[in-house]
């Protein structure tokens, strides 16, 4: 599990419910998982797709993203970001 601190940029976001910088920061936190695991290679993967995105309320100015790996397959790795 990785816990990432997220802070929304101070510039005007135009009333977005989910600022792109917050989403990007949460997805970048997946890079911290598995790099030091036994048998892990030295190459970090780049997250590029979301199967599902649920927004329950407007994002606060700062918060945390909890990232956990849910599956590893021939297609790649899957993560949950809460």
JOZITA-V369277 format. One record per pair of residues at least 4 apart in sequence whose C-alpha atoms are under 7 Angstrom apart, sorted by the first residue. I is the first residue (numbers start at 1). GAP is how many residues later the second one is. If there is no record, write none. Layout:
((I GAP) (I GAP))
//
This chain:
((1 32) (1 65) (1 66) (1 67) (2 27) (2 30) (2 31) (2 64) (2 65) (2 66) (3 61) (3 62) (3 63) (3 64) (4 22) (4 25) (4 60) (4 61) (4 62) (5 58) (5 59) (5 60) (6 16) (6 19) (6 56) (6 57) (6 58) (7 15) (7 54) (7 55) (7 56) (8 11) (8 13) (8 14) (8 53) (8 54) (13 6) (17 41) (17 42) (18 40) (18 41) (19 4) (20 4) (21 4) (22 4) (23 4) (24 4) (25 4) (26 39) (27 20) (29 38) (30 37) (31 13) (31 14) (34 6) (35 5) (35 7) (36 4) (65 16) (65 17) (66 15) (66 16) (67 12) (67 13) (67 14) (67 15) (68 11) (68 12) (68 13) (69 9) (69 10) (69 11) (70 8) (70 9) (70 10) (71 6) (71 7) (72 4) (72 5) (72 6) (73 4))
//
